[in-house]
Amino acid sequence: MAWIDPVVDRTGGEYMTADDCNRITGNIKYLDSNAIVPANVTNNDILSTWLSVVETAIKTMCLNLGLPCNGINSAWTYDNINKIESLIQNCYDRIGLLRKQNLLTVYSGELYSAQGDYYVGGY
């Protein structure tokens, strides 16, 4: 799956769609192929457990990358969804920086630090 730029500027009056959910979970899978997130979300899935599963995956990824992830929760608010997508962008940027500095390598679809400080993939 390809990286799709996150949407971080939602305002009142906009609705979260299955396409939004699939972009978010697709970006998480792009960054961590072992992340446990729903695939092919439909509009019927949105109100189930999708947000809490995504929240857990993002917090795990942030922890693995040494990024703060405070301030997100399972609330369906514009502010929270914007924060979630911003954190995904921060993870993407951190991985890019670590790879550029030759501190991160890819092995079997998972990312590993050359120094053992960072690992993204699996729980």
N, C-alpha and C positions, 0 to 999 in steps of 0.2 A: 504494500500500500504506500502511496506517496504522501509526503507531508503537505498539509493544507493549512495556510495561515489561519491562526485562531482569530475569532471575533471577540474583541475586548471592549467594545464601545456600545453595548446594548443600552437602550433607554426604555422608559415606560411605553407601553403600547405594542411592544414586540413580543411575539410568542416563540417559545422554544419548540423546535420541530424535530422530527426523527432525523432529518438531514444534519441538524446541529449536533445531535447526540452521536451520530455516526462519524462526523468530523472529529469530535472530541475523542471518541474511543479509537478511531483510526490513528490519530496523532499519538495517543498513548502507546498503541501497538507499534507505531513507527519507531518510537524511542525505546521501547522495551518489549521485545517480541514475546516475552513470557508473561507479560501483565495479564491478569485475569479480569477481563472486561467483556461486556456483552458485545456480540457482533450482529450486524444487520438489524439494528433497532427499528421497530415500527412505531407508529404513533400510539398504538395500544400499550407498548412497553414503557413509554416514557414515565408514566405515573407509578410504575412498580418500584423495583429496587435499583434501577439504573444509577441514580445519583449517588447512593451510598456506596455502591461498588466502585464507581469512578473516583469518589473521594478517597477511598482506601488505596486504590492504585496510585493516585497522584501523591498522596502522603508518603507511600513507600518509595516511590521514585525520588521525591525530594529528599527524603532521609538518606537514600543511597548516594545521592549527588551532593550532599552537604548543603542543601538549600532550605531556607525557612519556608514552612508551609502553613503558618498560623493564619487564622482568619477565614479558612474555608470550612464549610459544613454541608449538610444535606438539604439546605433550604433552597427552594425554587425561587430565588430572587434574582433580579438582573445583576445586582452587585456581586452576589456569590458566583453566578455563572461567569461573569467577567473575570473574577479573581481566579477561578478554576482555569480558564483559558489562558490567563496571564501566567499562571504557574507552569502550564504546559509549555508555553513559549520560553519561560526561564529555563526549564529543563533542556529544551532544544538548544538554547544558546550555550548553556553550561557544557553540554556534551560536545558541541562544536568547538568551544574553546579548549576543552581538555584534549580533544583529538588533534587540534591545531598545535598544541604544545607537546604532542607525542606522549601524553600522559594516559591516553585511553586507546585501547585497541579493540577490534571486533573479533570475536571468536564464536562460531556457531550461532550467529544472530544475536549474541549477547555482548554487552560492552564491559570491558574489564580495564582497570587502571594498571598501568605498568608498575606502579608503586604499591598497589594493593589498597589504596585509600578509597577507591570508588568502584562500585559494581552496580550494574543495572541489569536485572533479569531474574525472574523467579522470586519466590518469597522465602 
